[in-house]
Amino acid sequence: MSEQPQPQRMQQTMPEEGGGWHRVNAGPHLHIMFNPNRLGRQPDEIERPSILVAVAGKREQALRFDPFSVGSHYHIRPSQRGRQIPLWVEEGQTPLDVVLAFFDKPLRFRGLLAQAEEDDVASQLE
C-alpha cells in the first residue's frame, strides 16, 4: 500500500519594499520587513503592524509577528491558514515589548528559527 503525498501548505512570501513595507537592517543572515499597517485600512480602523522574518536569499517567510492584531500572536512558517501562536502579554507589558524580547534574546530567537526549519541560520546568529 503506497502512502498518498500530503498536500503542502502555501507558505507566505516576503513582500517587496514599498506599499508601506520597510526593510530592517538585520545583518547578513536575515531579511526583515516591517509594515505599520499590514492589512491597510480596514472597517474596524485598527492598525495592524507586522514584522516579517525570512532567511537572506529566501522568499518564504520563516516568522511573522502580529502584536497588535486581535489577540496578539505570531506565526512560524506562516501560510494562508496557518496556526496563530498567542503572545503572552504580562501586566505592565505591551505586545510590542513581548515581540522585541524575541529579538533581544538570541537563544529564544534562534529557537523560533529552528522551529521554522532554518537551523543553519539559527546557529549562525549572535
Secondary structure, 3 states (H helix, E strand, C coil): CCCCCCCCCCECECCCCECCEEEECCCCCEEEEEECCCCCCCCCCCCCCEEEEEECCCCECCEEEECCCCCCEEEECCECCCCCEECCCCCCCCHHHHHHHHHHCHHHHHHHHHHCCCHHHHHHCC
